[in-house]
Every structure is written in structure tokens, then in C-alpha cells.
């Protein structure tokens, strides 16, 4: 894992929102619950999604959502 990264530009912000919204749809939760899981219950947003933006954003939506949900499960993050 990389060090915590902060969102640096509109592309990263849009990608973070894209990830949160699509995970929420897949898990049938609201986006606020997913945001909380990725920031307060874990460091997945700033510790994985943003640092890996350059690689992740080139993948398919299903790949991205599956990857992040797998990481949440691996870390025991429940929503």
C-alpha cells in the first residue's frame, strides 16, 4: 500500500465519487454509508483508491467495483 494521498484535482474527485456511487449501487446501500466505510472505518479512499487512481481509472467499472469490494472484505469492512 502507498502512503495516504489527498485528492489533488477534479479527475481524482470525480473518480472517488464514481467509486463510491457504484459500490453503493452494487451493495444496495446509500453513498454516505460507503463513504464512511472507505474513510472512517478504513483508509481505502486515501490509502488505495486515490494513490492508485492512475491505474484504477483505466479499468472497467465492474473491475473497479469488484476490486474495492474485495479489498473491503479482506479488511473486514462491513456496510
LUMLO-500001 format. One record per atom (N, C-alpha, C, O, CB): residue number from 1; residue in one letter; atom name; x, y, z. Coordinates in steps of 0.001 Angstrom, whole numbers, plus 524288, in hexadecimal, padded with zeros to 5 digits. Glycine has a CB too. Example, Ala and Ser with C-alpha at 12.3 -4.5 7.8 and 13.67 -1.06 7.14 Angstrom:
BEGIN
torba_timi_lovo_u_v_w
1_a_N_83386_7E9C6_81E78
1_a_CA_8300C_7EE6C_81E78
1_a_C_83390_7F31C_81E78
1_a_O_8379C_7F309_82111
1_a_CB_82C2C_7EE87_82356
2_s_N_83232_7F736_81BA8
2_s_CA_83566_7FBDC_81BE4
2_s_C_83264_8001E_81EBE
2_s_O_83461_80472_81F67
2_s_CB_83704_7FDAA_8165D
END
This chain:
BEGIN
torba_timi_lovo_u_v_w
1_x_N_8033B_7FB58_80000
1_x_CA_80000_80000_80000
1_x_C_80366_804E7_80000
1_x_O_807BE_80508_80210
1_x_CB_7FC54_7FFFF_804B9
2_x_N_8013A_808CE_7FDA2
2_x_CA_80402_80DC9_7FD5E
2_x_C_8027A_81120_80211
2_x_O_7FED4_80FE0_804F0
2_x_CB_802CB_810B2_7F828
3_x_N_80550_81554_802C3
3_x_CA_803F3_818F4_806EC
3_x_C_7FEC7_81B93_805AD
3_x_O_7FD1D_81BC1_8012B
3_x_CB_80846_81D0E_807B3
4_x_N_7FC40_81D9E_809BE
4_x_CA_7F75C_82061_808E3
4_x_C_7F822_824E0_80518
4_x_O_7FBE0_827DD_80588
4_x_CB_7F529_82263_80E0D
5_x_N_7F4A1_8254F_80171
5_x_CA_7F4D6_82983_7FD92
5_x_C_7EFD8_82CB1_7FDFA
5_x_O_7EBB0_82A9C_7FF34
5_x_CB_7F58F_82750_7F7EC
6_x_N_7F047_831A2_7FCF8
6_x_CA_7EBBA_8350D_7FCEB
6_x_C_7EA0B_835D4_7F744
6_x_O_7ED3A_83584_7F3AC
6_x_CB_7ECED_83A66_7FF9D
7_x_N_7E510_836D5_7F688
7_x_CA_7E315_837E6_7F14C
7_x_C_7E589_83CF6_7EF5E
7_x_O_7E53E_84100_7F1F7
7_x_CB_7DCFB_83841_7F141
8_x_N_7E7F8_83CB3_7EAC5
8_x_CA_7EAF8_84125_7E8C7
8_x_C_7E845_84423_7E46F
8_x_O_7E9A8_8489F_7E365
8_x_CB_7F01F_83F4E_7E6DF
9_x_N_7E46F_841BE_7E1DE
9_x_CA_7E1FD_84475_7DD75
9_x_C_7DC76_8426A_7DC88
9_x_O_7DAB6_83EBB_7DF15
9_x_CB_7E54E_843CE_7D879
10_x_N_7D9C5_844E0_7D8D9
10_x_CA_7D45A_8437E_7D7BA
10_x_C_7D3D7_83DE6_7D5BA
10_x_O_7CFF9_83B47_7D6DF
10_x_CB_7D213_84744_7D3C2
11_x_N_7D7B2_83C0A_7D2C0
11_x_CA_7D76B_836AB_7D0C8
11_x_C_7D76B_832B8_7D536
11_x_O_7D461_82EFF_7D527
11_x_CB_7DBF9_83592_7CD1B
12_x_N_7DACC_83382_7D909
12_x_CA_7DAF5_82FF0_7DD88
12_x_C_7D5F1_83052_7E0BB
12_x_O_7D3FA_82C5F_7E2A5
12_x_CB_7DFB8_83125_7E104
13_x_N_7D3DE_8350A_7E150
13_x_CA_7CEF9_835BD_7E433
13_x_C_7CA83_832EF_7E166
13_x_O_7C778_83023_7E3DC
13_x_CB_7CDB0_83B9E_7E4D6
14_x_N_7CA21_833AB_7DC54
14_x_CA_7C612_83107_7D946
14_x_C_7C69F_82B1E_7D9AD
14_x_O_7C2B7_82856_7DA0F
14_x_CB_7C651_832BB_7D386
15_x_N_7CB6C_82933_7D996
15_x_CA_7CC51_82398_7D9FB
15_x_C_7CAAD_82190_7DF57
15_x_O_7C847_81D6A_7DFB9
15_x_CB_7D213_82251_7D8F5
16_x_N_7CBF2_82473_7E377
16_x_CA_7CA63_822DD_7E8C0
16_x_C_7C471_8228A_7E923
16_x_O_7C259_81ECB_7EB4D
16_x_CB_7CC8D_826BC_7ECE1
17_x_N_7C1C0_8266C_7E70F
17_x_CA_7BC02_82673_7E71C
17_x_C_7B9EE_821DB_7E3E2
17_x_O_7B64A_81F2E_7E588
17_x_CB_7B9D8_82BBA_7E4F0
18_x_N_7BC39_820F5_7DF53
18_x_CA_7BAC3_81C92_7DBFA
18_x_C_7BB31_81764_7DEFE
18_x_O_7B79E_8142D_7DEDB
18_x_CB_7BE44_81C70_7D708
19_x_N_7BF8A_816A7_7E1AB
19_x_CA_7C05B_811D6_7E4AE
19_x_C_7BC48_81145_7E8F5
19_x_O_7B9D9_80D29_7E97D
19_x_CB_7C5D7_811C0_7E712
20_x_N_7BB8B_81561_7EBFD
20_x_CA_7B7CE_81538_7F057
20_x_C_7B254_8140F_7EE58
20_x_O_7AFA4_810B0_7F07B
20_x_CB_7B7D8_81A6D_7F35F
21_x_N_7B0A2_816D3_7EA41
21_x_CA_7AB55_81614_7E83A
21_x_C_7AA89_81099_7E613
21_x_O_7A678_80E37_7E703
21_x_CB_7AA2B_81A14_7E3FE
22_x_N_7AE57_80E94_7E338
22_x_CA_7ADAF_8096D_7E0D4
22_x_C_7AE18_804FC_7E4C8
22_x_O_7AB89_800F8_7E422
22_x_CB_7B1B7_808A9_7DC95
23_x_N_7B137_8059F_7E8D0
23_x_CA_7B155_801BF_7ED0B
23_x_C_7AC1F_801D3_7EFE9
23_x_O_7AA08_7FDB7_7F146
23_x_CB_7B5EB_802D7_7F0E7
24_x_N_7AA07_8067A_7F0D3
24_x_CA_7A4F3_806FB_7F377
24_x_C_7A0B0_80435_7F053
24_x_O_79D71_80170_7F28B
24_x_CB_7A383_80CD3_7F43D
25_x_N_7A0B5_804F4_7EB31
25_x_CA_79CCF_8025B_7E7DE
25_x_C_79D69_7FC72_7E83E
25_x_O_7998F_7F9A7_7E8F2
25_x_CB_79D59_80427_7E21B
26_x_N_7A235_7FA89_7E7C8
26_x_CA_7A32F_7F4E9_7E7DF
26_x_C_7A185_7F283_7ED14
26_x_O_79F36_7EE4B_7ED32
26_x_CB_7A8F9_7F3CB_7E6DB
27_x_N_7A2B7_7F53C_7F169
27_x_CA_7A188_7F316_7F697
27_x_C_79C22_7F4A5_7F896
27_x_O_79A99_7F335_7FCE8
27_x_CB_7A59F_7F4D9_7FA75
28_x_N_79945_7F79C_7F560
28_x_CA_7940E_7F979_7F6D2
28_x_C_79423_7FC5E_7FC04
28_x_O_790F3_7FB69_7FF7C
28_x_CB_79039_7F4E8_7F71B
29_x_N_797E2_7FFEE_7FC6F
29_x_CA_79876_80354_80106
29_x_C_7984B_808F1_7FF1C
29_x_O_7985A_809EC_7FA67
29_x_CB_79DB2_8022E_80418
30_x_N_79815_80CA8_802C9
30_x_CA_79868_8120D_800EF
30_x_C_79E1A_813C2_800CF
30_x_O_7A172_8118D_80378
30_x_CB_79525_815C2_80473
31_x_N_79F18_817B5_7FDAD
31_x_CA_7A472_81978_7FCC8
31_x_C_7A70A_81B4C_801D1
31_x_O_7ABC6_81AB3_80269
31_x_CB_7A484_81DD9_7F8C5
32_x_N_7A413_81D7D_8056E
32_x_CA_7A64E_81F51_80A5B
32_x_C_7A892_81AC6_80D80
32_x_O_7ACBB_81B46_80FDC
32_x_CB_7A227_82232_80D95
33_x_N_7A5D3_8165B_80D87
33_x_CA_7A7CF_811B5_8104A
33_x_C_7ACEF_80FCE_80DE1
33_x_O_7B089_80E49_810AF
33_x_CB_7A3B6_80D45_8102B
34_x_N_7AD3F_80FE4_808B8
34_x_CA_7B1F6_80E24_8060C
34_x_C_7B66D_811EB_80713
34_x_O_7BAD3_81043_80819
34_x_CB_7B0FD_80D9A_80026
35_x_N_7B554_816FC_806CF
35_x_CA_7B960_81AEC_807F5
35_x_C_7BB90_81A0F_80D6E
35_x_O_7C04D_81A2A_80E3A
35_x_CB_7B722_8208C_80775
36_x_N_7B812_81934_81130
36_x_CA_7B9B3_8183A_81699
36_x_C_7BD27_81358_816E7
36_x_O_7C11B_81356_819A3
36_x_CB_7B4DC_81799_81A31
37_x_N_7BBAC_80F3E_8141F
37_x_CA_7BEB2_80A5F_8142F
37_x_C_7C421_80B30_811DD
37_x_O_7C7E9_808CC_813A0
37_x_CB_7BBCC_80610_81128
38_x_N_7C484_80E8D_80DED
38_x_CA_7C97D_80F5F_80B38
38_x_C_7CCEF_8137C_80DCE
38_x_O_7D189_813FA_80C7E
38_x_CB_7C87A_810EB_805A8
39_x_N_7CAB5_81676_81181
39_x_CA_7CDCA_81A9D_81401
39_x_C_7CE26_81A00_819EB
39_x_O_7D26B_81A4C_81C1B
39_x_CB_7CB75_81FE4_812BB
40_x_N_7C9C3_81927_81C86
40_x_CA_7C9C0_818DF_8223A
40_x_C_7CAF1_81365_8243A
40_x_O_7CDB8_812C9_8281B
40_x_CB_7C486_81AA9_82454
41_x_N_7C8DC_80F66_8219B
41_x_CA_7C9C0_80A04_82345
41_x_C_7CED1_807C9_82113
41_x_O_7D0B1_803BA_822DA
41_x_CB_7C534_8069D_821A1
42_x_N_7D101_80A73_81D38
42_x_CA_7D5CF_80899_81AB2
42_x_C_7D88B_80D42_8182B
42_x_O_7D6A5_811AC_81865
42_x_CB_7D49D_8043F_8168A
43_x_N_7DCFE_80C33_815C7
43_x_CA_7DFBF_81056_812E9
43_x_C_7DFB7_80F2C_80D0F
43_x_O_7E332_810DD_80A34
43_x_CB_7E571_810E5_814E8
44_x_N_7DBCC_80C4C_80B4F
44_x_CA_7DBBA_80A8B_805DC
44_x_C_7DB74_80F1B_80207
44_x_O_7DDF9_80EE9_7FDF0
44_x_CB_7D720_806E6_804F4
45_x_N_7D882_81329_80338
45_x_CA_7D82A_8178A_7FF83
45_x_C_7DD73_81A36_7FEDA
45_x_O_7DF6D_81A9C_7FA7C
45_x_CB_7D410_81B8B_8015B
46_x_N_7DFBD_81C0A_80322
46_x_CA_7E4AE_81EEA_802C3
46_x_C_7E982_81B68_802AA
46_x_O_7EDBF_81D26_80134
46_x_CB_7E51E_822A3_80744
47_x_N_7E8E0_8167B_80435
47_x_CA_7ED56_812F6_8045B
47_x_C_7EDB4_80F43_7FFB8
47_x_O_7F1BB_80CC5_7FEE5
47_x_CB_7ED27_80FDD_80937
48_x_N_7E977_80EE7_7FCAA
48_x_CA_7E98A_80B59_7F827
48_x_C_7E736_80DDB_7F342
48_x_O_7E9D4_80E2E_7EF3C
48_x_CB_7E68D_80659_7F972
49_x_N_7E257_80FA0_7F392
49_x_CA_7DFAD_81191_7EEE1
49_x_C_7E286_8163C_7EC79
49_x_O_7E399_81640_7E7C9
49_x_CB_7DA0E_81319_7F032
50_x_N_7E3C1_81A30_7EFA6
50_x_CA_7E656_81EDE_7ED8A
50_x_C_7EC00_81DB4_7EBED
50_x_O_7ED8D_81F36_7E7A1
50_x_CB_7E63B_82350_7F19E
51_x_N_7EF22_81B17_7EF30
51_x_CA_7F483_819F9_7ED74
51_x_C_7F4C4_8169E_7E881
51_x_O_7F869_81720_7E568
51_x_CB_7F779_8173E_7F1CC
52_x_N_7F0EA_81338_7E7C4
52_x_CA_7F0E4_80FAC_7E340
52_x_C_7ED7A_811A7_7DECA
52_x_O_7EC4E_80EBF_7DB24
52_x_CB_7EF07_80A4E_7E4E9
53_x_N_7EBE4_81697_7DF14
53_x_CA_7E870_818E6_7DB1A
53_x_C_7EA6A_817F9_7D591
53_x_O_7E76A_81655_7D230
53_x_CB_7E7DD_81EBC_7DC0A
54_x_N_7EF67_818FD_7D498
54_x_CA_7F180_8189F_7CF47
54_x_C_7F0AE_81333_7CCE8
54_x_O_7EFC3_812B8_7C836
54_x_CB_7F74D_819F2_7CF48
55_x_N_7F101_80F35_7D016
55_x_CA_7F034_809DD_7CE30
55_x_C_7EA66_8087E_7CE32
55_x_O_7E856_8068B_7CA50
55_x_CB_7F347_805EC_7D192
56_x_N_7E7C8_80986_7D295
56_x_CA_7E24E_807F0_7D31C
56_x_C_7DEBC_80A6A_7CF16
56_x_O_7DB4D_807C6_7CCFF
56_x_CB_7E05E_80944_7D874
57_x_N_7DF74_80F6C_7CDF0
57_x_CA_7DBA5_81211_7CA8D
57_x_C_7DBCA_8101E_7C4EB
57_x_O_7D863_8117B_7C1CF
57_x_CB_7DC9B_817E4_7CAA1
58_x_N_7DFB0_80CF5_7C395
58_x_CA_7DFEE_80ACA_7BE4E
58_x_C_7DD07_80591_7BDE4
58_x_O_7DC88_80365_7B9A1
58_x_CB_7E59E_80A14_7BCA9
59_x_N_7DB1E_80392_7C252
59_x_CA_7D87D_7FE80_7C275
59_x_C_7D299_7FF24_7C1AB
59_x_O_7D092_80380_7C1C8
59_x_CB_7D99B_7FBB3_7C7AA
60_x_N_7CFEC_7FAD7_7C0E4
60_x_CA_7CA3B_7FAFB_7C03A
60_x_C_7C795_7FC24_7C577
60_x_O_7C9D2_7FB58_7C9A5
60_x_CB_7C833_7F5BB_7BDF2
61_x_N_7C2D4_7FE03_7C516
61_x_CA_7BFD2_7FF1D_7C9D6
61_x_C_7BF5C_7FA37_7CD3D
61_x_O_7C02D_7FA70_7D1F9
61_x_CB_7BA54_80131_7C86B
62_x_N_7BE0C_7F5CF_7CACB
62_x_CA_7BD6E_7F0FD_7CDD7
62_x_C_7C283_7EF6C_7D081
62_x_O_7C278_7EDC7_7D505
62_x_CB_7BB89_7EC8C_7CA57
63_x_N_7C6D8_7EFEA_7CDC6
63_x_CA_7CBE9_7EE9D_7D01B
63_x_C_7CCEE_7F20E_7D4D9
63_x_O_7CE6A_7F01F_7D8FE
63_x_CB_7D05A_7EF3D_7CC11
64_x_N_7CC23_7F724_7D43D
64_x_CA_7CD2E_7FADC_7D881
64_x_C_7C9CB_7F99A_7DD3A
64_x_O_7CBBD_7F948_7E19C
64_x_CB_7CC2E_8008B_7D6B1
65_x_N_7C4BF_7F8E5_7DC56
65_x_CA_7C11D_7F7CA_7E09A
65_x_C_7C281_7F298_7E33A
65_x_O_7C2B0_7F249_7E806
65_x_CB_7BB6C_7F7A9_7DE90
66_x_N_7C37A_7EE88_7E01F
66_x_CA_7C4F3_7E971_7E24F
66_x_C_7C9F3_7E9D2_7E583
66_x_O_7CA53_7E796_7E9C1
66_x_CB_7C5A4_7E56A_7DDF1
67_x_N_7CDC8_7ECAA_7E373
67_x_CA_7D2D4_7ED45_7E60E
67_x_C_7D234_7EFE2_7EB65
67_x_O_7D466_7EE10_7EF44
67_x_CB_7D68F_7F076_7E2A0
68_x_N_7CF45_7F410_7EB94
68_x_CA_7CEA4_7F6F3_7F07C
68_x_C_7CB59_7F3D5_7F45E
68_x_O_7CC8D_7F3BD_7F906
68_x_CB_7CC1D_7FC51_7EF77
69_x_N_7C73F_7F14F_7F281
69_x_CA_7C40E_7EE0F_7F602
69_x_C_7C750_7E98B_7F829
69_x_O_7C6CB_7E82C_7FCBD
69_x_CB_7BF2A_7EBED_7F31A
70_x_N_7CAA1_7E73F_7F4F1
70_x_CA_7CE1D_7E30D_7F6CB
70_x_C_7D1CB_7E50B_7FB05
70_x_O_7D2B0_7E26A_7FEF2
70_x_CB_7D14C_7E0C4_7F239
71_x_N_7D3E9_7E9B0_7FA30
71_x_CA_7D769_7EC08_7FE0A
71_x_C_7D481_7ED1D_80324
71_x_O_7D69C_7EC43_80761
71_x_CB_7D9D0_7F11C_7FBE3
72_x_N_7CFAB_7EEFF_802B7
72_x_CA_7CC84_7EFEA_80769
72_x_C_7CBB9_7EACA_80A61
72_x_O_7CC38_7EAA7_80F29
72_x_CB_7C729_7F25E_805F3
73_x_N_7CA80_7E6A0_80797
73_x_CA_7C9A0_7E186_80A0C
73_x_C_7CEA0_7DF7C_80C91
73_x_O_7CE8D_7DD66_810E6
73_x_CB_7C799_7DD90_80602
74_x_N_7D2F6_7E021_809C9
74_x_CA_7D80B_7DE70_80BBE
74_x_C_7D959_7E121_810EB
74_x_O_7DBB0_7DECE_8146A
74_x_CB_7DC50_7DF91_807B1
75_x_N_7D7C7_7E611_8114E
75_x_CA_7D8EC_7E91C_81607
75_x_C_7D494_7E8D3_81A17
75_x_O_7D4EA_7EB58_81E2C
75_x_CB_7D9E0_7EEBF_81498
76_x_N_7D082_7E5C9_81901
76_x_CA_7CC3E_7E524_81CC8
76_x_C_7C8C0_7E9EE_81D54
76_x_O_7C669_7EACA_82170
76_x_CB_7CE76_7E3CF_82204
77_x_N_7C867_7ED0C_8192E
77_x_CA_7C52D_7F1BB_8194E
77_x_C_7BFA2_7F048_817A1
77_x_O_7BECC_7EE70_81344
77_x_CB_7C77D_7F616_815B6
78_x_N_7BBEF_7F11C_81B0C
78_x_CA_7B671_7EFD9_819DB
78_x_C_7B33F_7F4D5_81976
78_x_O_7B42C_7F8A2_81C42
78_x_CB_7B416_7EC30_81E13
79_x_N_7AF74_7F4B6_815E7
79_x_CA_7ABCB_7F91C_81568
79_x_C_7A63E_7F71C_8158F
79_x_O_7A290_7FA2F_81533
79_x_CB_7ACC3_7FC32_81050
END
